[in-house]
């Protein structure tokens, strides 16, 4: 089964991602550390999803590690953030996050993002910063 890595500590959001992923035949591997996220990515994950607002998760370190490893540079990374934290989204895009979305847009596009990942696509169906 194809997998995605979720660096998300909001249990309600993680549950929503898991349920949508299950419908697309994807398994969600939850990560709490950069090492966990990297292990999942190296194991062949098709997508990484990050909550850019989480103060408890090493989002920046994980993004830097993903982009610093040549074999993972092309792995799609989707980051979502509160619309009032627009600078956080711009910073993540500059650091290599493939797609950055306000939380509400992420929810609306989640199924399309997962469909692209399930099909082996880029994980970013017309989504942008």
C-alpha positions, 0 to 999 in steps of 0.5 A, spaced: 500 500 500 502 506 498 504 511 504 504 518 506 507 521 511 503 526 516 507 531 520 500 533 524 499 533 531 492 536 531 488 529 532 482 531 529 486 533 522 490 527 522 483 523 523 480 527 517 487 526 513 487 518 515 479 517 513 480 521 506 487 517 505 484 510 506 478 512 501 484 513 496 488 506 498 493 510 502 496 509 508 498 514 513 504 514 517 504 519 522 511 522 524 512 526 531 520 527 529 524 529 523 527 522 524 520 519 523 518 523 517 525 522 514 524 514 515 517 514 512 520 518 506 525 514 505 521 508 505 517 510 499 512 515 501 508 519 495 507 525 499 508 529 506 503 533 509 505 538 514 502 542 519 506 549 519 503 552 525 505 546 530 509 549 535 511 542 537 513 538 531 520 540 527 516 542 521 522 546 519 528 541 520 524 536 517 523 540 511 530 542 511 532 535 511 527 532 506 530 538 501 537 536 503 537 529 501 538 528 493 533 522 493 528 526 496 528 533 493 522 531 488 518 528 494 511 533 494 510 536 501 504 540 502 504 544 508 498 548 511 497 554 515 492 558 519 490 564 514 492 569 519 499 566 518 501 568 511 508 569 512 509 562 515 506 559 508 511 564 504 517 561 509 515 554 508 515 555 500 521 558 500 524 553 504 522 548 499 515 546 501 511 544 494 504 546 496 502 551 501 495 552 503 491 556 508 487 550 512 481 552 509 483 551 502 487 544 504 481 541 507 477 543 500 483 540 496 485 534 500 482 529 496 485 532 490 492 532 493 491 525 495 488 522 489 494 525 485 499 521 491 495 515 490 496 515 482 503 517 483 502 524 481 506 530 483 501 531 489 499 538 487 493 538 482 494 546 481 495 548 488 500 553 490 502 558 495 
